[in-house]
Amino acid sequence: MSTVALSSPAVSRPAINPWVVAVAVVIPTFMEVLDTTIANVALRYIAGGLSAAVTDSEWVITSYLAANAIVLPISGWLSQHLGRRNYFLMSIAVFTIASGLCGIATNLEQLICFRILQGLAGGGLQPSSQGVLLDAFPREKQGAAMTMFGVAALLAPVIGPTLGGYLTVNYDWRWIFYINLPVGALAFVMCYFLVDDPEYIKQERASLRSKPFSFDYMGLGLLTILMSCWEILLSKGQEWDWLGDPFGRVQTLVVLFFFSLAYLIYHEMRIEQPVINFRPLAERNFAACCLIIFCAYAVLYGASTSLPGLLQSLFGYDAFVSGLIMSPSGVASIMMMMIVGMMLGRGVDARWLIAGGLVVMSIGCYQMAMMNLDASPWRLIWPRIWTITGLSMIFAPINVAAYMYVPRHLRGAAVGLFALLRNEGGSVGTSLAQTIQIRRDQFHTARTGEFLDPLNPSFNEFLHQTNSLFVQQTGDAAGAQQMTLQALSELRHQQSASLAYFDDFWLFAILALSLLLVIPLMKRAVAEKGAHIAAE
C-alpha cells in the first residue's frame, strides 16, 4: 500500500529487538495480502464445489476487496479510539476466524458473507502494522523496515496464485482458507506478547476519552451504499440486461449510486472530521495519481482474474499450473522495484517512471491480446511478466508524486483516500473483466456463426474431413454426422470464448496507454535527497 512515512512524536522503543517485532507484524500483513490473490485460480473449483455459476464466483474476489476498501478510511479512527494494539489484535483474530468460516461455507452466499467479514477485518492490518514498524525503529532504520514490509506485501500476491493452485489441486479449495488458521494463531500470539502502544498513542486515546464521542455515521453509511450499488451494478448488470432490466433493479441501483455519491461529497465537505476527506483531491498531482492507481489496479486485477479463467477453461491447465504461469512475474517485479528506487533516489522525475510503467503494462496486455490457443506456456508467462513489471515501475514513483504537494495536515486523509481508490480499482477491474468477457463471447459467437454455411468452402472441407474421420473410427455414418456437428460447435465455442478473453486484454492495454494523457497534467515530482521512498 502506498504510504507516507510521516514523522511521529518521540516514542519509547521496545526493549526487545525491533526486527523481532517487524517479523511479528509482517506475518499478518502477508497473510492478508495473500488472500487478495490466493483464490483467483480456484474460482472455478469453488463454483463447482458449491454448485454455483462461475460468473457468480467472481464475488469471492470483489466482496473481499470492497469490504477491505470500506474499512480502510476508518482504520485510523478505530485505532485511535480502541488503541492500536487492541485494534491490531482484534483484526488478526477476526480475520483468522473468518478464514475458518470461509473454509466451512456450504454455499456461495455463506462464503461471500464470510469473505466480507474477512475483508472488514483485513482492512486494518496493513495500516496498523506500518504504524507499529515506524514506532519500533529509529528514524534512520525506518526505511529498511518499510522495505521489508514492501517486499512481503509484494511477494504475497505473487505467491498467492501458485499456493492457491497447489492447495486446490492436491487437497481441496477450502484449504486456501484453512491455511490462515495456524498462521493467524501464530501471528496473534506473537503480536500479543511483542506489540504495545507507545506512550503518545496512549495519551491520544486518553484525550479522546475525555471528549464527547463523535463519528461520521452518515458518511460511512453513504459510502457503504455507494460502493454496494457500484459492485452490484458491475457484477449483475450484464445478467440483468443493464438499463433494459424489466424489473427496474439496475435503474434503482443507478439512481441510488448517483444520489449517494452527490450527497456523500456534499456532506463530507461540510464537516471537520469526515470519514472520507475529499479535500486532498484539490491538489492536481494527488488527483491525477488517484486516477492512475485506480485504473492501474483495475488492469492488474482484471488481467489477474481473466488469465486463470482462460488457462483453465480453454488451455486445459489445472489451478496449480495456472498459478505457476502467473508467479514468475514476481521475480522481475522485485528487481524492477529496486531499480526504480535507485533512480528516484538519484533525482529522476517520478512522472517519467510512471509513464514508462504504463507503457510496459500496456505492452504486456497487448501481447496477451495477440495470443491464440496454440500458445506455449512461456508464450503466456512473458506477457504476464511485462504487465507486473510495468506495475512495479509505478508503485514507488506514484507514492512520491501523489503526496509531494499535499499539505501535511491532509496527508493522513490522503493516504486513506488513496488506499480506498486503489482497492476499489481492483474490485472494479475484476467485475469489468467478467462483464466484457460475457458480452464479447456472445458477440463473437454470433459473428463466427455468420460464416458457417454451405457456401463456405472451408466449412464444407471441415465437415467432410471430420465426418470421414469419425466414420473410420466408429463405422456409424449417422453417429459420425452428429459427432462432426458437435465437434464444430465445440470449436466455435472455443474460438469465441478465446476471442472474448483476448478482448479483455485489449481493453486493459488501451486503458493503461490512455492514462498517459494524465501525465502532462502533473507537476514535476522529484524525491528529496535522503527521503524514504515507499511502495508498500
Phi, psi and omega per residue, in radians:
M1 nan 2.351 3.132
S2 -1.167 2.238 -3.083
T3 -2.384 2.855 3.031
V4 -2.099 2.149 -3.132
A5 -1.352 1.570 -3.125
L6 -1.413 2.469 3.119
S7 -1.232 2.257 3.133
S8 -1.836 2.856 3.104
P9 -1.071 2.903 3.133
A10 -1.027 2.320 -3.107
V11 -2.189 2.670 3.083
S12 -1.444 2.143 -3.102
R13 -1.306 2.508 3.111
P14 -1.148 2.653 -3.108
A15 -1.239 -0.470 -3.136
I16 -1.384 2.890 3.137
N17 -1.083 2.196 -3.100
P18 -1.090 -0.434 3.126
W19 -1.219 -0.471 3.045
V20 -1.191 -0.718 3.067
V21 -1.080 -0.716 -3.134
A22 -1.048 -0.772 3.117
V23 -1.082 -0.719 -3.104
A24 -1.098 -0.729 -3.063
V25 -1.495 -0.367 3.122
V26 -1.340 -0.511 -3.133
I27 -1.007 -0.906 3.132
P28 -1.151 -0.566 3.089
T29 -1.141 -0.760 3.078
F30 -1.022 -0.751 3.139
M31 -1.090 -0.748 -3.103
E32 -1.191 -0.774 3.134
V33 -1.183 -0.618 3.106
L34 -1.007 -0.645 -3.081
D35 -1.272 -0.160 3.064
T36 -1.323 -0.359 -3.091
T37 -2.205 -0.241 -3.022
I38 -1.125 -0.442 -3.104
A39 -1.578 -0.119 -3.054
N40 -0.998 -0.801 -3.068
V41 -1.433 -0.125 -3.069
A42 -1.845 0.102 -3.039
L43 -1.045 -0.727 -3.133
R44 -1.181 -0.613 3.098
Y45 -1.211 -0.681 3.099
I46 -1.116 -0.787 3.130
A47 -1.053 -0.770 3.127
G48 -1.153 -0.730 -3.112
G49 -1.190 -0.474 -3.114
L50 -1.862 0.173 3.115
S51 0.964 0.844 -3.128
A52 -2.132 2.859 3.092
A53 -1.253 2.544 3.136
V54 -1.072 -0.662 -3.140
T55 -1.119 -0.607 3.125
D56 -1.259 -0.425 -3.126
S57 -1.165 -0.296 3.083
E58 -1.056 -0.394 3.126
W59 -1.115 -0.378 3.089
V60 -1.063 -0.585 3.114
I61 -1.489 -0.902 -3.020
T62 -1.156 -0.642 -3.132
S63 -1.147 -0.666 3.120
Y64 -1.135 -0.810 -3.104
L65 -1.177 -0.694 -3.139
A66 -1.139 -0.770 3.112
A67 -1.113 -0.700 3.096
N68 -1.031 -0.739 -3.097
A69 -1.222 -0.563 -3.121
I70 -1.162 -0.710 -3.044
V71 -1.443 -0.360 -3.102
L72 -0.991 -0.811 -3.105
P73 -1.131 -0.437 -3.106
I74 -1.793 0.084 -3.126
S75 -1.105 -0.635 3.101
G76 -1.136 -0.740 3.115
W77 -1.104 -0.786 3.121
L78 -1.093 -0.705 3.136
S79 -1.112 -0.685 3.139
Q80 -1.172 -0.756 -3.023
H81 -1.449 -0.575 3.141
L82 -1.604 -0.317 -2.966
G83 1.634 2.328 -3.046
R84 -1.069 -0.734 -3.137
R85 -1.086 -0.827 -3.127
N86 -1.072 -0.771 -3.130
Y87 -1.152 -0.691 3.139
F88 -1.113 -0.821 3.141
L89 -1.140 -0.687 3.115
M90 -1.117 -0.708 3.128
S91 -1.097 -0.771 3.127
I92 -1.074 -0.808 -3.087
A93 -1.106 -0.835 -3.111
V94 -1.170 -0.676 3.116
F95 -1.080 -0.758 -3.120
T96 -1.166 -0.773 3.121
I97 -1.106 -0.750 3.123
A98 -1.093 -0.602 3.095
S99 -1.093 -0.759 3.095
G100 -1.099 -0.693 3.111
L101 -1.138 -0.638 3.072
C102 -1.064 -0.671 -3.113
G103 -1.175 -0.517 -3.101
I104 -1.743 0.123 -3.138
A105 -1.032 2.414 -3.107
T106 -1.771 -0.182 3.059
N107 -2.628 2.952 -3.048
L108 -1.149 -0.611 -3.133
E109 -1.090 -0.763 3.085
Q110 -1.088 -0.765 -3.120
L111 -1.065 -0.731 3.137
I112 -1.131 -0.732 3.108
C113 -1.069 -0.763 3.137
F114 -1.220 -0.564 3.069
R115 -1.174 -0.628 3.077
I116 -1.095 -0.776 3.093
L117 -1.077 -0.705 3.116
Q118 -1.104 -0.735 3.135
G119 -1.179 -0.676 3.108
L120 -1.100 -0.694 3.112
A121 -1.277 -0.691 -3.095
G122 -1.202 -0.415 -3.110
G123 -1.066 -0.471 -3.119
G124 -1.576 -0.104 -3.049
L125 -1.268 -0.816 -3.092
Q126 -1.130 -0.891 3.132
P127 -1.056 -0.696 -3.115
S128 -1.167 -0.754 -3.119
S129 -1.156 -0.629 3.092
Q130 -1.147 -0.716 3.105
G131 -1.099 -0.719 3.106
V132 -1.088 -0.740 -3.140
L133 -1.090 -0.774 -3.108
L134 -1.132 -0.598 -3.137
D135 -1.430 -0.408 -3.094
A136 -1.395 -0.419 -3.064
F137 -1.928 2.556 2.994
P138 -1.139 2.812 -3.014
R139 -0.985 -0.674 -3.078
E140 -1.242 -0.255 3.135
K141 -1.925 0.050 -3.128
Q142 -1.127 -0.616 3.133
G143 -1.068 -0.759 3.130
A144 -1.144 -0.677 3.135
A145 -1.140 -0.748 -3.129
M146 -1.252 -0.474 3.045
T147 -1.148 -0.730 3.061
M148 -1.049 -0.755 3.108
F149 -1.076 -0.762 -3.119
G150 -1.126 -0.711 3.119
V151 -1.110 -0.732 3.116
A152 -1.117 -0.744 -3.140
A153 -1.179 -0.456 3.124
L154 -1.469 -0.680 -3.114
L155 -1.211 -0.575 -3.062
A156 -1.013 -0.912 3.128
P157 -1.207 -0.342 3.100
V158 -1.340 -0.735 3.138
I159 -1.289 -0.497 -3.038
G160 -0.861 -0.943 -3.108
P161 -1.065 -0.715 -3.138
T162 -1.178 -0.795 3.121
L163 -1.103 -0.768 3.129
G164 -1.087 -0.716 3.111
G165 -1.145 -0.728 -3.137
Y166 -1.099 -0.821 -3.130
L167 -1.141 -0.681 -3.104
T168 -1.170 -0.771 -3.077
V169 -1.307 -0.729 -3.027
N170 -1.581 -0.354 3.136
Y171 -2.215 -1.598 3.132
D172 -2.865 2.689 -3.121
W173 -1.062 -0.433 -3.128
R174 -1.121 -0.403 -3.126
W175 -1.250 -0.266 3.052
I176 -1.193 -0.327 3.052
F177 -1.755 -0.648 3.133
Y178 -1.096 -0.506 -3.095
I179 -1.104 -0.364 3.120
N180 -1.285 -0.346 -3.047
L181 -1.115 -0.950 3.126
P182 -1.182 -0.636 3.134
V183 -1.148 -0.770 3.131
G184 -1.124 -0.698 3.114
A185 -1.115 -0.755 3.102
L186 -1.083 -0.784 -3.134
A187 -1.105 -0.689 -3.135
F188 -1.120 -0.791 -3.128
V189 -1.117 -0.782 -3.136
M190 -1.091 -0.814 -3.096
C191 -1.216 -0.538 3.127
Y192 -1.082 -0.690 -3.086
F193 -1.592 -0.401 -3.007
L194 -1.807 -0.458 -3.020
V195 -1.730 2.357 3.067
D196 -2.515 2.693 3.110
D197 -1.345 2.331 3.047
P198 -1.189 2.939 -3.018
E199 -1.086 -0.666 -3.068
Y200 -1.163 -0.554 3.099
I201 -1.245 -0.674 3.100
K202 -1.111 -0.665 3.116
Q203 -1.191 -0.714 3.107
E204 -1.090 -0.720 3.137
R205 -1.145 -0.726 3.105
A206 -1.107 -0.671 3.119
S207 -1.152 -0.690 3.129
L208 -1.150 -0.610 3.137
R209 -1.125 -0.505 -3.108
S210 -1.411 -0.155 -3.116
K211 -1.784 2.748 3.082
P212 -1.059 2.405 -3.122
F213 -1.205 2.299 3.116
S214 -2.529 2.438 3.098
F215 -2.677 2.523 -3.098
D216 -1.461 1.304 3.141
Y217 -1.115 -0.665 -3.134
M218 -1.078 -0.760 -3.136
G219 -1.121 -0.754 3.131
L220 -1.130 -0.714 3.119
G221 -1.100 -0.776 3.125
L222 -1.130 -0.694 3.112
L223 -1.093 -0.728 3.137
T224 -1.124 -0.781 3.108
I225 -1.095 -0.765 -3.119
L226 -1.023 -0.882 -3.067
M227 -1.282 -0.575 3.098
S228 -1.127 -0.788 3.106
C229 -1.063 -0.747 -3.115
W230 -1.100 -0.794 -3.120
E231 -1.163 -0.744 -3.130
I232 -1.154 -0.687 3.112
L233 -1.053 -0.801 -3.102
L234 -1.201 -0.633 -3.061
S235 -1.485 -0.565 -3.056
K236 -1.938 -0.117 -3.083
G237 -0.996 -0.782 3.133
Q238 -1.114 -0.788 -3.140
E239 -1.100 -0.588 -3.100
W240 -1.659 0.147 3.081
D241 1.180 0.541 3.060
W242 0.839 -2.281 -3.056
L243 -1.271 -0.085 3.046
G244 -1.564 0.155 -3.108
D245 -1.032 2.030 -3.101
P246 -1.205 -0.329 -3.125
F247 -1.644 -0.039 3.072
G248 1.306 0.239 -3.116
R249 -1.197 -0.808 -3.134
V250 -1.137 -0.765 -3.135
Q251 -1.047 -0.710 3.120
T252 -1.130 -0.744 3.133
L253 -1.136 -0.666 3.114
V254 -1.095 -0.784 3.125
V255 -1.094 -0.791 3.120
L256 -1.083 -0.695 -3.130
F257 -1.071 -0.920 -3.083
F258 -1.198 -0.630 3.091
F259 -1.130 -0.801 3.138
S260 -1.104 -0.711 3.137
L261 -1.118 -0.824 -3.111
A262 -1.121 -0.776 -3.095
Y263 -1.273 -0.554 3.081
L264 -1.090 -0.826 3.122
I265 -1.072 -0.799 3.137
Y266 -1.056 -0.786 -3.091
H267 -1.203 -0.796 -3.056
E268 -1.196 -0.468 3.136
M269 -1.389 -0.135 -3.068
R270 -1.817 -0.151 -3.089
I271 -2.017 2.793 -3.044
E272 -1.374 -0.645 -3.089
Q273 -2.137 1.311 -3.117
P274 -1.348 2.695 3.072
V275 -1.234 -0.554 3.016
I276 -2.192 1.984 -3.119
N277 -1.657 1.927 -3.109
F278 -1.491 -0.069 -3.051
R279 -1.090 -0.598 3.100
P280 -1.061 -0.377 3.140
L281 -1.182 -0.211 3.082
A282 -1.194 -0.378 3.090
E283 -1.475 2.143 -2.933
R284 -1.197 -0.564 3.085
N285 -1.100 -0.772 -3.131
F286 -1.150 -0.741 3.134
A287 -1.083 -0.748 3.127
A288 -1.124 -0.727 -3.137
C289 -1.170 -0.610 3.078
C290 -1.089 -0.759 3.121
L291 -1.112 -0.743 -3.122
I292 -1.150 -0.805 -3.087
I293 -1.202 -0.605 3.089
F294 -1.065 -0.863 -3.108
C295 -1.260 -0.624 3.134
A296 -1.123 -0.705 3.102
Y297 -1.274 -0.494 3.013
A298 -1.101 -0.737 3.095
V299 -1.124 -0.783 -3.102
L300 -1.045 -0.941 -3.061
Y301 -1.297 -0.581 3.079
G302 -1.104 -0.787 3.111
A303 -1.209 -0.600 -3.093
S304 -1.262 -0.402 3.056
T305 -1.640 -0.511 3.140
S306 -1.254 -0.697 -3.071
L307 -1.103 -0.848 3.089
P308 -1.059 -0.655 3.095
G309 -1.077 -0.732 3.107
L310 -1.126 -0.805 -3.074
L311 -1.157 -0.689 -3.064
Q312 -1.434 -0.568 -3.073
S313 -1.534 -0.545 -3.029
L314 -2.053 -0.526 3.118
F315 -1.576 -0.253 3.115
G316 1.378 0.275 3.118
Y317 -1.410 2.613 3.037
D318 -1.530 3.138 -3.046
A319 -1.107 -0.634 -3.106
F320 -1.168 -0.815 3.127
V321 -1.129 -0.665 3.088
S322 -1.050 -0.728 3.105
G323 -1.140 -0.667 3.102
L324 -1.100 -0.625 3.124
I325 -1.200 -0.572 -3.089
M326 -1.457 -0.407 -2.980
S327 -1.360 -0.586 -3.094
P328 -0.993 -0.366 3.134
S329 -1.083 -0.377 -3.118
G330 -1.139 -0.629 3.135
V331 -1.100 -0.823 -3.134
A332 -1.130 -0.621 -3.100
S333 -1.192 -0.678 3.115
I334 -1.135 -0.752 3.109
M335 -1.082 -0.729 -3.121
M336 -1.163 -0.651 3.114
M337 -1.087 -0.676 3.110
M338 -1.141 -0.750 3.141
I339 -1.119 -0.786 -3.125
V340 -1.123 -0.688 3.108
G341 -1.054 -0.721 3.113
M342 -1.168 -0.675 -3.139
M343 -1.154 -0.704 3.094
L344 -1.133 -0.689 3.119
G345 -1.125 -0.382 3.130
R346 -1.679 0.178 3.004
G347 1.629 0.279 3.092
V348 -1.275 2.370 3.139
D349 -1.101 2.222 -3.106
A350 -1.053 -0.502 -3.111
R351 -1.084 -0.670 -3.136
W352 -1.166 -0.670 3.140
L353 -1.218 -0.674 3.086
I354 -1.096 -0.782 3.126
A355 -1.070 -0.753 3.118
G356 -1.085 -0.717 3.115
G357 -1.092 -0.702 3.122
L358 -1.127 -0.701 3.114
V359 -1.121 -0.766 -3.134
V360 -1.136 -0.715 3.069
M361 -1.031 -0.761 -3.131
S362 -1.108 -0.697 3.116
I363 -1.090 -0.750 3.126
G364 -1.072 -0.796 3.121
C365 -1.174 -0.625 3.105
Y366 -1.114 -0.717 3.111
Q367 -1.108 -0.650 3.077
M368 -1.137 -0.681 -3.123
A369 -1.172 -0.396 -3.094
M370 -1.645 0.152 -3.118
M371 -1.370 3.058 2.969
N372 -2.489 3.118 -3.036
L373 -1.319 -0.021 3.085
D374 -1.726 0.143 -3.077
A375 -1.165 2.462 3.089
S376 -1.412 2.872 3.120
P377 -0.961 -0.711 -3.136
W378 -1.176 -0.539 3.089
R379 -1.170 -0.400 3.099
L380 -1.539 -0.549 -3.069
I381 -1.231 -0.758 -3.022
W382 -1.103 -0.760 3.072
P383 -1.048 -0.626 3.088
R384 -1.122 -0.707 3.094
I385 -1.066 -0.774 3.119
W386 -1.046 -0.780 -3.087
T387 -1.099 -0.840 -3.100
I388 -1.258 -0.577 3.071
T389 -1.098 -0.734 3.091
G390 -1.058 -0.726 3.118
L391 -1.144 -0.638 3.110
S392 -1.133 -0.524 3.086
M393 -1.209 -0.361 -3.072
I394 -1.566 -0.584 -2.977
F395 -0.845 -1.154 -3.052
A396 -1.173 -0.810 3.134
P397 -1.024 -0.657 -3.105
I398 -1.248 -0.445 3.045
N399 -1.176 -0.697 3.116
V400 -1.190 -0.854 -3.057
A401 -1.191 -0.614 -3.029
A402 -1.184 -0.752 -2.974
Y403 -1.786 -0.052 -3.025
M404 -1.054 -0.687 -3.049
Y405 -1.898 0.107 3.095
V406 -1.357 2.268 3.103
P407 -0.982 2.513 -3.027
R408 -1.010 -0.649 -3.082
H409 -1.243 -0.217 3.124
L410 -1.838 0.015 -3.039
R411 -1.187 -0.639 3.094
G412 -1.052 -0.777 3.099
A413 -1.140 -0.650 -3.132
A414 -1.132 -0.689 3.125
V415 -1.089 -0.770 3.135
G416 -1.120 -0.758 3.139
L417 -1.153 -0.710 3.133
F418 -1.095 -0.762 3.128
A419 -1.147 -0.675 3.120
L420 -1.066 -0.842 -3.113
L421 -1.187 -0.596 3.100
R422 -1.106 -0.855 -3.137
N423 -1.147 -0.720 -3.123
E424 -1.194 -0.524 3.046
G425 -1.065 -0.737 3.088
G426 -1.095 -0.698 3.126
S427 -1.153 -0.743 3.123
V428 -1.129 -0.717 3.135
G429 -1.067 -0.705 3.110
T430 -1.088 -0.807 -3.138
S431 -1.204 -0.667 -3.138
L432 -1.127 -0.732 3.126
A433 -1.058 -0.722 3.133
Q434 -1.123 -0.781 -3.101
T435 -1.134 -0.823 -3.133
I436 -1.093 -0.701 -3.115
Q437 -1.103 -0.724 -3.137
I438 -1.173 -0.793 -3.089
R439 -1.179 -0.729 -3.121
R440 -1.270 -0.493 3.041
D441 -1.087 -0.764 3.093
Q442 -1.098 -0.736 -3.130
F443 -1.093 -0.849 -3.093
H444 -1.214 -0.561 3.065
T445 -1.083 -0.755 3.114
A446 -1.160 -0.725 -3.099
R447 -1.213 -0.718 3.135
T448 -1.176 -0.505 3.118
G449 -1.218 -0.339 -3.122
E450 -1.155 -0.405 -3.042
F451 -1.827 0.046 3.128
L452 -1.628 1.407 -3.136
D453 -2.505 2.843 -3.076
P454 -1.085 -0.257 -3.130
L455 -1.499 -0.059 3.141
N456 -1.653 1.969 -3.094
P457 -1.076 -0.625 3.121
S458 -1.128 -0.672 3.117
F459 -1.101 -0.810 -3.139
N460 -1.128 -0.685 -3.135
E461 -1.150 -0.712 3.111
F462 -1.086 -0.799 -3.139
L463 -1.071 -0.754 -3.097
H464 -1.134 -0.842 -3.089
Q465 -1.178 -0.746 -3.110
T466 -1.209 -0.703 3.118
N467 -1.106 -0.722 3.121
S468 -1.092 -0.698 3.138
L469 -1.100 -0.803 -3.123
F470 -1.195 -0.578 3.089
V471 -1.128 -0.739 3.116
Q472 -1.112 -0.632 -3.082
Q473 -1.368 -0.622 -3.019
T474 -1.932 -0.485 -3.046
G475 1.264 0.155 -3.124
D476 -1.949 1.830 -3.066
A477 -1.134 -0.763 -3.125
A478 -1.168 -0.775 3.116
G479 -1.132 -0.636 3.121
A480 -1.101 -0.638 3.130
Q481 -1.147 -0.740 3.105
Q482 -1.135 -0.701 3.117
M483 -1.149 -0.609 3.103
T484 -1.128 -0.785 3.132
L485 -1.148 -0.633 3.103
Q486 -1.160 -0.719 3.099
A487 -1.098 -0.684 3.111
L488 -1.142 -0.719 3.135
S489 -1.118 -0.738 3.127
E490 -1.150 -0.693 3.102
L491 -1.109 -0.714 3.103
R492 -1.101 -0.747 3.130
H493 -1.108 -0.763 -3.138
Q494 -1.052 -0.825 -3.110
Q495 -1.153 -0.723 3.139
S496 -1.131 -0.766 3.139
A497 -1.141 -0.701 3.141
S498 -1.133 -0.747 3.119
L499 -1.098 -0.603 3.101
A500 -1.148 -0.768 3.083
Y501 -1.092 -0.731 -3.136
F502 -1.155 -0.525 3.064
D503 -1.159 -0.599 3.040
D504 -0.979 -0.854 -3.119
F505 -1.166 -0.596 3.038
W506 -1.026 -0.834 -3.132
L507 -1.034 -0.778 -3.113
F508 -1.190 -0.598 3.086
A509 -1.115 -0.768 3.136
I510 -1.163 -0.712 3.138
L511 -1.081 -0.800 3.137
A512 -1.099 -0.740 -3.115
L513 -1.209 -0.621 -3.121
S514 -1.167 -0.386 3.124
L515 -1.176 -0.264 3.073
L516 -1.064 -0.434 3.130
L517 -1.162 -0.349 -3.134
V518 -1.410 -0.485 -3.033
I519 -1.004 -0.788 -3.132
P520 -1.089 -0.304 3.134
L521 -1.399 -0.187 -3.076
M522 -1.562 2.659 3.062
K523 -1.490 2.804 -3.139
R524 -0.994 2.365 -3.097
A525 -2.352 1.752 3.117
V526 -2.084 2.218 -3.104
A527 -1.128 2.453 3.079
E528 -1.188 2.565 -3.117
K529 -1.098 2.237 3.126
G530 1.483 -0.032 -3.141
A531 -1.289 2.568 3.088
H532 -1.323 2.177 3.138
I533 -1.820 1.885 -3.083
A534 -1.840 2.554 3.075
A535 -2.363 0.584 -3.052
E536 -1.361 nan nan
